[in-house]
């Protein structure tokens, strides 16, 4: 299994809005909305950062309940295998592909789909993977049962799950892949 991280090549990998103060993150999003109106992130609503921080608190708490080791307040985001949809998000799109074996799996959690709709109170379709966070060993049978969302729902026609999100709660492996 490979984990992919998509990013704008002009900015570099593993740069996160969650790692800066909320006012600065909102300023960055406002700049993107003005200068890159076609970018995926320019479509985010005004309270996106508050929603994101809330979601990150939920997944961090759930991960720790499972005995996971979260050494970061917010995770680095990756996805399981290639996502054609995510590869279109950036004007100067690039990606990093890392074998899952390079990570301490005690620092990695997963959601079947993006964590925000997975834990959203507005997504109530009864699917077993809603409101659920998984460890590596727990996500494997879910993948076996449902496959990769990008194989059957890349266009989002069948729901919000378009990929399996991986949350990397440590900088250890990530730091070896940062550019510059």
C-alpha positions as CSV (number, residue, x, y, z in Angstrom):
1,X,0.0,0.0,0.0
2,X,1.2,3.5,-0.9
3,X,0.1,6.8,0.7
4,X,0.0,9.8,-1.6
5,X,0.2,13.5,-0.7
6,X,-0.9,15.9,-3.4
7,X,0.3,19.5,-3.3
8,X,1.0,22.7,-5.3
9,X,4.6,22.3,-6.5
10,X,5.1,26.1,-6.2
11,X,4.4,25.8,-2.5
12,X,5.9,22.4,-1.6
13,X,4.6,19.3,0.2
14,X,3.2,19.0,3.7
15,X,2.4,22.7,4.1
16,X,-0.8,22.9,6.2
17,X,-3.2,25.6,7.1
18,X,-3.7,23.8,10.4
19,X,-0.1,24.6,11.3
20,X,-0.6,28.4,11.4
21,X,-2.9,30.6,13.5
22,X,-6.5,30.7,12.3
23,X,-6.4,34.3,11.2
24,X,-3.3,33.6,9.1
25,X,-5.0,30.5,7.6
26,X,-8.1,32.5,6.7
27,X,-5.9,35.2,5.1
28,X,-4.2,32.5,3.0
29,X,-7.6,31.2,1.9
30,X,-8.8,34.7,1.0
31,X,-5.7,35.2,-1.1
32,X,-6.4,31.9,-2.9
33,X,-10.0,32.9,-3.5
34,X,-8.8,36.2,-5.1
35,X,-5.8,34.9,-7.1
36,X,-6.8,31.4,-8.0
37,X,-10.6,31.3,-8.2
38,X,-10.5,28.0,-10.1
39,X,-8.5,26.2,-7.3
40,X,-10.4,23.6,-5.2
41,X,-9.5,25.4,-2.0
42,X,-11.0,28.7,-3.3
43,X,-14.4,27.1,-2.9
44,X,-14.2,26.7,0.9
45,X,-16.7,28.6,3.1
46,X,-15.8,31.3,5.5
47,X,-15.9,29.0,8.6
48,X,-13.9,26.2,7.0
49,X,-10.9,26.6,9.4
50,X,-13.2,26.3,12.5
51,X,-14.8,23.2,11.0
52,X,-11.5,21.8,10.1
53,X,-10.0,22.3,13.6
54,X,-13.1,20.8,15.1
55,X,-12.8,17.7,12.9
56,X,-9.1,17.4,13.7
57,X,-9.9,17.4,17.4
58,X,-12.5,14.6,16.9
59,X,-10.1,12.4,14.9
60,X,-7.2,13.1,17.3
61,X,-9.4,12.1,20.3
62,X,-10.7,9.0,18.5
63,X,-7.2,8.0,17.5
64,X,-5.9,8.4,21.1
65,X,-8.9,6.3,22.4
66,X,-7.6,3.5,20.1
67,X,-4.1,3.8,21.6
68,X,-2.7,5.8,18.7
69,X,0.3,8.1,19.2
70,X,-0.5,11.7,18.1
71,X,2.6,13.8,18.5
72,X,1.1,16.6,16.4
73,X,-2.0,18.7,17.1
74,X,-3.2,18.2,13.5
75,X,-2.2,15.5,11.1
76,X,-0.4,15.5,7.8
77,X,-3.0,14.4,5.2
78,X,-2.4,11.7,2.7
79,X,-4.6,9.2,0.8
80,X,-4.5,5.5,0.2
81,X,-3.3,5.0,-3.4
82,X,-3.6,7.4,-6.3
83,X,-6.7,9.7,-6.4
84,X,-7.3,11.0,-9.9
85,X,-9.7,13.6,-8.4
86,X,-7.2,15.0,-5.9
87,X,-4.5,15.1,-8.6
88,X,-6.5,17.9,-10.3
89,X,-6.8,20.2,-7.2
90,X,-3.7,22.3,-7.9
91,X,-2.6,24.4,-10.7
92,X,1.0,23.1,-10.4
93,X,0.0,19.7,-9.1
94,X,2.6,17.3,-7.8
95,X,2.6,14.3,-5.4
96,X,4.7,12.3,-3.1
97,X,4.1,8.6,-2.9
98,X,5.4,6.8,0.3
99,X,5.1,3.1,1.1
100,X,3.0,2.7,4.3
101,X,5.8,0.5,5.7
102,X,7.9,3.6,6.1
103,X,5.6,4.9,8.8
104,X,5.3,3.9,12.5
105,X,1.7,2.6,12.1
106,X,1.0,3.6,15.6
107,X,1.1,7.2,14.3
108,X,-1.3,6.7,11.3
109,X,-5.1,6.7,11.3
110,X,-7.6,6.5,8.5
111,X,-11.1,7.5,7.5
112,X,-13.0,5.9,4.6
113,X,-13.5,9.1,2.8
114,X,-12.4,12.6,3.7
115,X,-12.6,13.1,7.5
116,X,-14.8,16.2,7.3
117,X,-17.8,14.5,5.7
118,X,-17.1,11.3,7.5
119,X,-17.7,13.0,10.8
120,X,-20.2,15.6,9.6
121,X,-23.6,15.5,11.4
122,X,-25.2,16.3,8.0
123,X,-24.1,13.1,6.3
124,X,-26.6,10.5,7.6
125,X,-26.7,7.7,5.1
126,X,-26.2,4.9,7.5
127,X,-23.0,3.6,6.0
128,X,-20.9,1.7,8.5
129,X,-17.8,3.8,8.0
130,X,-19.5,7.1,8.9
131,X,-18.4,8.6,12.2
132,X,-15.6,6.0,12.3
133,X,-11.8,6.3,12.5
134,X,-9.6,3.3,11.8
135,X,-6.2,2.1,12.6
136,X,-4.1,0.4,9.8
137,X,-5.2,-3.1,10.8
138,X,-8.9,-1.9,11.0
139,X,-9.0,-0.2,7.6
140,X,-7.7,-3.3,5.7
141,X,-11.0,-5.3,6.0
142,X,-13.0,-2.1,5.1
143,X,-10.9,-1.8,2.0
144,X,-11.4,-5.5,1.3
145,X,-15.2,-5.1,1.7
146,X,-15.8,-1.8,-0.2
147,X,-12.7,-1.3,-2.4
148,X,-11.0,2.0,-2.9
149,X,-13.6,4.8,-3.3
150,X,-11.6,6.4,-6.2
151,X,-12.3,3.1,-8.2
152,X,-16.1,3.4,-7.9
153,X,-16.8,7.0,-6.9
154,X,-14.0,9.3,-8.3
155,X,-16.7,11.7,-9.5
156,X,-18.5,11.8,-6.2
157,X,-21.8,10.5,-7.8
158,X,-22.4,8.0,-5.0
159,X,-21.5,10.1,-2.0
160,X,-18.7,12.2,-0.5
161,X,-16.2,9.4,-0.2
162,X,-13.8,9.7,-3.1
163,X,-10.6,8.4,-1.4
164,X,-9.4,6.9,1.9
165,X,-7.8,9.6,4.0
166,X,-4.7,8.8,6.0
167,X,-3.8,11.0,9.0
168,X,-0.1,11.1,9.8
169,X,0.3,12.2,13.4
170,X,4.1,12.4,13.5
171,X,6.7,14.4,11.6
172,X,9.3,11.6,11.7
173,X,8.8,10.0,8.2
174,X,7.3,13.2,6.7
175,X,10.4,15.2,7.4
176,X,12.5,13.0,5.1
177,X,10.2,13.9,2.2
178,X,9.9,17.6,2.7
179,X,11.6,19.5,-0.1
180,X,14.2,22.2,0.4
